[in-house]
Amino acid sequence: MSHRIISTLTLLIPLGFSMSGCHSTNSHALIRGVFRETTSPAATGSFSPRVTPMKDGSALLTWLEPENDRTAALRYSFWRGGDWSSPGTITAAQPFSRHPSESPGVIVLSRTNLIAYWSQKPPNEKIPTHEVDVYFSVSTDRGVHWTSPTLANHAGTGEESSYPSAAPVDERHAALIWLDGANWTKQKRVALMSRTVHSDGSTTEATVIDPDTCTCCPTSLVQSGSGLVAAYRGHTPENVRDISLLRNVDGRWSQPHVAHADNWHFAGCPVNGPHLDADRKRTVIVWFTGAQDQPAVNLAFSIDGGANFSGPIRVDEGNAIGRAQRRSYQDVRLSCFGSNAFQERPVFWRAPSTTTA
């Protein structure tokens, strides 16, 4: 898929809206923006961009910069005062995953504490396997220095562990989730795993929070006003692959529940995961479904920390192929590379001012 096509599918959802119409039967307004290009600090040929909002109103851009056919460098730049800082490097000479659905990310714990996370092949693999691992790195000085890459999943399984997401718990701790294929050979199951990463680079033990998920759809994790919310594509023995949700309140994960019963039966993995965004009171989820052979991108809102969501609102214009993204940062909404620039096509939600019973 070309970068231009990806950019037109990006969904940007700022959370500065009224929730008065979330359960209304009124029609809902979608406002379509126009493309805007901003010169990229990344070298030509770079890929897998991601934008992270900072607590001080700036933004952090990360991307992969290829070094050869196998390895790349994970680089970053800050957007401040209408311009990009000189690019820095988180880690280099690593065999990063280059799949467009597996972009590395950085989360902001505080003004100084950052955690980067990504997927890659084993660095010193001598015999090719299917193994992909999840790594993270920590900075305590706003990205000037980073720790050596640390493995998040169990090594040496020969299987794929990938599609990580992370969210801050507080200024010194972050939650990390990922899809783990360690039991694929024996059980043909991929599990959703979680562990806490501390700002000093230490971690808690990894735990299984859903033993059966869709095998290769990206995950999403946010901190709401009521705790952590995780979204991912679930899986049943009947190959129903609807979007599942988990909540972590007071340090305990809930049982999985379906965000909306699309009842999408699909024999393979669509590589099409959900995305979440949240502020203190509101949470939004966007996802793709192909149920009843009617491909659609849907949007839903929650005002109780992700415990319950409104009915889905279709936001695509037909012939959707999904891979929807969210960008809540309201001053720099940058989606993906195109001609060494970033392009955007915002689609905003605006709730109606009145409701009906």
C-alpha positions as CSV (number, residue, x, y, z in Angstrom):
1,M,0.0,0.0,0.0
2,S,1.4,3.4,-0.9
3,H,2.1,6.1,1.7
4,R,-0.4,8.4,0.0
5,I,-3.2,5.8,0.3
6,I,-2.4,5.2,3.9
7,S,-2.5,8.9,4.7
8,T,-6.0,9.3,3.2
9,L,-7.2,6.5,5.4
10,T,-5.9,8.1,8.6
11,L,-8.6,9.1,11.0
12,L,-7.8,12.1,13.3
13,I,-10.1,12.4,16.3
14,P,-9.5,15.4,18.7
15,L,-11.3,15.0,22.0
16,G,-12.4,18.6,22.4
17,F,-16.1,17.9,21.6
18,S,-19.3,17.8,23.5
19,M,-20.5,14.3,24.5
20,S,-24.1,15.4,24.6
21,G,-25.0,13.5,21.5
22,C,-23.3,10.2,22.0
23,H,-26.6,8.3,22.7
24,S,-28.7,10.5,20.5
25,T,-30.6,9.5,17.4
26,N,-29.8,12.8,15.7
27,S,-27.6,12.8,12.7
28,H,-23.9,13.4,13.3
29,A,-21.7,15.9,11.5
30,L,-18.3,14.9,10.0
31,I,-16.1,17.7,8.9
32,R,-13.5,16.9,6.3
33,G,-10.2,18.8,6.2
34,V,-7.7,19.3,3.4
35,F,-4.2,18.1,2.9
36,R,-1.4,20.0,4.6
37,E,2.3,19.2,4.1
38,T,5.0,19.9,6.6
39,T,8.7,19.3,5.7
40,S,9.9,16.1,7.4
41,P,13.1,15.9,9.4
42,A,13.5,12.3,8.3
43,A,15.9,11.2,5.6
44,T,14.5,10.1,2.2
45,G,13.5,6.5,2.3
46,S,12.4,6.5,5.9
47,F,9.3,4.7,7.0
48,S,7.0,3.7,9.9
49,P,6.3,7.2,11.3
50,R,4.4,7.9,14.5
51,V,3.6,11.2,16.3
52,T,3.3,11.3,20.1
53,P,1.9,14.4,22.0
54,M,4.1,15.8,24.8
55,K,2.8,17.2,28.1
56,D,4.2,20.7,27.3
57,G,2.2,21.0,24.1
58,S,5.1,19.9,21.8
59,A,5.1,16.7,19.8
60,L,7.6,13.8,19.3
61,L,8.0,12.2,15.9
62,T,9.6,8.8,15.6
63,W,10.5,6.9,12.4
64,L,12.7,4.1,11.0
65,E,15.7,5.1,8.9
66,P,17.1,2.2,6.8
67,E,20.8,1.5,7.1
68,N,20.9,-1.6,4.7
69,D,18.5,-4.3,3.6
70,R,18.3,-5.8,7.1
71,T,18.8,-3.1,9.7
72,A,17.6,0.4,10.4
73,A,17.9,3.1,13.1
74,L,15.0,4.3,15.2
75,R,15.2,8.1,15.2
76,Y,13.2,11.0,16.6
77,S,12.6,14.7,16.5
78,F,10.6,17.2,18.6
79,W,8.2,19.7,17.1
80,R,8.4,23.0,19.0
81,G,7.6,26.5,18.0
82,G,6.6,25.5,14.5
83,D,9.8,23.6,13.6
84,W,11.5,20.2,14.1
85,S,14.6,19.7,16.3
86,S,17.7,18.0,14.9
87,P,17.0,14.3,14.7
88,G,18.3,12.0,17.5
89,T,18.7,8.2,17.6
90,I,17.1,5.9,20.1
91,T,18.9,2.7,18.8
92,A,20.5,1.7,15.6
93,A,21.7,-1.3,13.6
94,Q,18.6,-3.3,14.6
95,P,16.6,-5.7,12.3
96,F,13.3,-3.8,12.9
97,S,10.0,-5.2,11.6
98,R,9.2,-3.2,8.5
99,H,5.6,-4.2,8.2
100,P,3.4,-1.0,7.9
101,S,1.2,-2.1,10.8
102,E,4.1,-2.4,13.3
103,S,5.4,1.2,13.6
104,P,7.6,1.8,16.7
105,G,6.3,4.1,19.3
106,V,7.3,6.4,22.2
107,I,5.2,7.2,25.3
108,V,5.7,10.2,27.6
109,L,5.7,9.5,31.3
110,S,6.8,13.0,32.4
111,R,8.8,16.0,31.2
112,T,12.0,13.8,31.2
113,N,10.9,10.2,31.3
114,L,10.2,8.5,27.9
115,I,9.8,4.9,26.9
116,A,10.3,3.6,23.3
117,Y,9.0,0.2,22.1
118,W,9.1,-1.7,18.9
119,S,9.2,-5.1,17.1
120,Q,12.3,-6.7,15.5
121,K,13.9,-10.0,14.5
122,P,16.5,-11.5,16.9
123,P,19.7,-9.4,16.4
124,N,22.1,-12.3,16.1
125,E,19.8,-14.9,14.4
126,K,22.0,-17.4,12.5
127,I,19.2,-19.7,11.2
128,P,16.1,-17.9,9.9
129,T,13.0,-18.5,11.9
130,H,9.6,-16.9,12.3
131,E,10.6,-15.3,15.5
132,V,9.9,-11.6,16.1
133,D,10.4,-10.0,19.5
134,V,9.2,-7.0,21.3
135,Y,11.8,-4.6,22.8
136,F,11.8,-1.4,24.7
137,S,14.3,1.4,25.7
138,V,14.1,4.1,28.4
139,S,15.3,7.7,28.6
140,T,15.3,9.8,31.8
141,D,16.7,12.9,30.2
142,R,14.1,13.8,27.5
143,G,15.6,11.6,24.9
144,V,19.3,12.7,25.1
145,H,20.4,9.2,26.2
146,W,18.6,5.8,25.9
147,T,19.2,2.5,27.6
148,S,20.2,-0.5,25.6
149,P,17.3,-2.4,24.0
150,T,15.5,-4.7,26.5
151,L,13.5,-7.8,25.5
152,A,9.9,-7.7,26.7
153,N,8.8,-11.2,25.7
154,H,10.4,-14.6,26.3
155,A,13.3,-15.2,23.9
156,G,13.9,-18.2,21.7
157,T,10.3,-19.3,21.0
158,G,10.8,-19.3,17.2
159,E,7.4,-17.6,16.9
160,E,6.2,-14.1,16.4
161,S,5.6,-11.7,19.3
162,S,4.6,-8.4,18.0
163,Y,2.1,-5.5,17.7
164,P,3.0,-3.8,21.0
165,S,1.2,-0.8,22.5
166,A,2.1,1.2,25.6
167,A,0.5,3.8,27.8
168,P,1.6,5.7,30.9
169,V,0.4,4.6,34.3
170,D,2.1,7.5,36.2
171,E,5.3,9.5,35.8
172,R,7.5,6.5,36.5
173,H,5.6,3.5,35.2
174,A,4.1,2.4,31.9
175,A,2.0,-0.5,30.8
176,L,3.1,-2.5,27.7
177,I,0.9,-5.0,25.9
178,W,1.7,-7.2,22.8
179,L,0.5,-10.3,20.9
180,D,2.6,-13.3,21.9
181,G,2.9,-16.4,19.7
182,A,4.9,-18.6,22.0
183,N,2.1,-21.2,22.1
184,W,1.3,-21.1,18.4
185,T,3.1,-24.3,17.5
186,K,1.4,-26.4,20.2
187,Q,-2.0,-24.7,20.6
188,K,-2.5,-22.6,17.5
189,R,-3.3,-19.7,19.8
190,V,-1.8,-16.2,20.1
191,A,-2.2,-14.5,23.5
192,L,-2.4,-10.9,24.6
193,M,0.4,-10.2,27.2
194,S,1.0,-7.4,29.6
195,R,3.8,-6.2,31.8
196,T,4.7,-2.9,33.6
197,V,7.9,-1.1,32.6
198,H,9.5,1.2,35.1
199,S,11.4,4.4,34.2
200,D,14.7,2.7,35.5
201,G,14.2,0.0,32.9
202,S,13.1,-2.8,35.2
203,T,9.8,-4.6,34.6
204,T,7.2,-6.8,36.3
205,E,6.6,-10.3,35.2
206,A,4.7,-10.8,31.9
207,T,1.1,-12.0,32.4
208,V,-1.5,-13.4,29.9
209,I,-4.6,-11.1,29.8
210,D,-6.4,-12.8,26.9
211,P,-5.2,-16.3,25.8
212,D,-6.8,-16.3,22.4
213,T,-6.6,-13.3,20.0
214,C,-6.5,-12.6,16.3
215,T,-3.0,-13.5,15.3
216,C,-1.7,-10.3,13.6
217,C,-3.8,-7.3,14.2
218,P,-2.3,-4.2,15.9
219,T,-3.3,-3.5,19.5
220,S,-4.1,-0.2,21.2
221,L,-3.7,1.0,24.8
222,V,-4.7,4.3,26.5
223,Q,-5.0,5.7,30.0
224,S,-8.5,7.0,30.7
225,G,-9.8,8.8,33.7
226,S,-10.8,5.4,35.1
227,G,-7.7,3.4,34.3
228,L,-6.1,1.6,31.4
229,V,-8.1,0.5,28.4
230,A,-6.8,-2.0,25.9
231,A,-8.4,-2.7,22.5
232,Y,-7.4,-5.5,20.1
233,R,-9.1,-7.9,17.6
234,G,-10.4,-10.9,19.5
235,H,-10.9,-14.5,18.3
236,T,-13.3,-17.3,19.0
237,P,-13.2,-21.0,18.0
238,E,-15.8,-20.1,15.3
239,N,-13.4,-17.6,13.8
240,V,-15.4,-14.5,14.9
241,R,-12.9,-11.7,15.0
242,D,-14.7,-8.7,16.6
243,I,-12.9,-6.0,18.6
244,S,-12.3,-6.9,22.2
245,L,-11.7,-4.6,25.2
246,L,-10.0,-5.0,28.5
247,R,-9.9,-2.5,31.4
248,N,-7.3,-2.3,34.1
249,V,-8.6,-0.6,37.3
250,D,-6.6,-0.5,40.5
251,G,-4.0,-2.8,39.0
252,R,-6.3,-5.6,37.9
253,W,-7.3,-6.5,34.3
254,S,-10.9,-7.2,33.6
255,Q,-12.2,-10.1,31.6
256,P,-12.4,-9.4,27.8
257,H,-15.6,-8.0,26.4
258,V,-16.6,-7.2,22.9
259,A,-16.7,-3.5,21.9
260,H,-19.5,-4.1,19.5
261,A,-20.9,-7.4,18.2
262,D,-20.1,-7.0,14.5
263,N,-20.1,-10.9,14.3
264,W,-17.3,-10.8,11.6
265,H,-16.5,-14.4,10.6
266,F,-13.2,-14.5,8.9
267,A,-10.9,-17.5,8.3
268,G,-7.7,-15.5,8.3
269,C,-6.1,-12.5,10.0
270,P,-7.1,-9.2,8.4
271,V,-4.1,-7.3,9.8
272,N,-6.6,-4.5,10.8
273,G,-6.6,-3.5,14.4
274,P,-8.5,-0.9,16.5
275,H,-7.3,2.4,17.8
276,L,-8.1,4.2,21.0
277,D,-7.8,7.7,22.3
278,A,-8.8,9.1,25.7
279,D,-8.8,12.1,28.0
280,R,-9.9,12.2,31.7
281,K,-13.6,11.7,30.9
282,R,-14.0,10.4,27.4
283,T,-12.7,7.5,25.4
284,V,-13.1,6.9,21.7
285,I,-12.4,3.8,19.6
286,V,-12.2,3.4,15.8
287,W,-12.1,0.1,14.0
288,F,-12.6,-1.7,10.7
289,T,-15.1,-4.6,10.2
290,G,-15.9,-6.7,7.1
291,A,-19.0,-8.3,8.6
292,Q,-21.7,-9.4,6.1
293,D,-19.2,-8.5,3.3
294,Q,-19.9,-4.9,4.1
295,P,-16.4,-3.3,4.8
296,A,-16.7,-0.3,7.1
297,V,-14.8,1.9,9.5
298,N,-16.8,2.6,12.7
299,L,-16.4,5.0,15.6
300,A,-17.8,4.8,19.1
301,F,-17.6,6.8,22.3
302,S,-17.5,6.2,26.0
303,I,-18.0,8.5,28.9
304,D,-17.2,6.0,31.7
305,G,-13.6,5.1,31.0
306,G,-14.2,2.5,28.3
307,A,-16.7,0.4,30.4
308,N,-19.5,1.1,27.9
309,F,-19.5,2.5,24.4
310,S,-22.2,4.2,22.3
311,G,-23.5,2.5,19.2
312,P,-21.1,2.5,16.2
313,I,-21.1,5.4,13.8
314,R,-19.8,4.7,10.3
315,V,-17.2,7.2,9.2
316,D,-15.9,5.9,5.9
317,E,-17.3,6.9,2.5
318,G,-17.6,3.4,1.1
319,N,-15.0,0.7,-0.1
320,A,-13.1,1.0,3.2
321,I,-10.0,-1.2,3.7
322,G,-9.5,0.0,7.2
323,R,-6.3,0.6,9.2
324,A,-7.8,3.6,10.8
325,Q,-5.6,5.7,13.1
326,R,-6.3,8.3,15.7
327,R,-4.3,11.5,16.3
328,S,-5.6,13.7,19.1
329,Y,-2.9,16.3,19.2
330,Q,-4.6,19.4,18.0
331,D,-1.8,21.6,16.7
332,V,0.3,19.1,14.8
333,R,-1.8,16.4,13.1
334,L,0.7,14.5,11.1
335,S,0.0,11.2,9.6
336,C,2.5,9.6,7.3
337,F,5.3,10.1,4.8
338,G,4.8,11.3,1.2
339,S,7.5,12.8,-0.9
340,N,9.6,13.4,2.3
341,A,6.7,15.3,3.8
342,F,3.8,14.6,6.1
343,Q,0.2,14.7,4.8
344,E,-3.1,14.8,6.6
345,R,-6.7,14.4,5.8
346,P,-8.4,15.0,9.1
347,V,-11.9,13.7,9.8
348,F,-13.4,15.3,12.9
349,W,-16.3,14.3,15.0
350,R,-18.8,17.0,16.1
351,A,-21.6,16.0,18.4
352,P,-25.0,17.7,17.8
353,S,-25.9,20.5,20.2
354,T,-29.3,19.0,21.1
355,T,-30.5,15.5,21.9
356,T,-33.6,13.5,21.6
357,A,-35.0,11.1,24.1
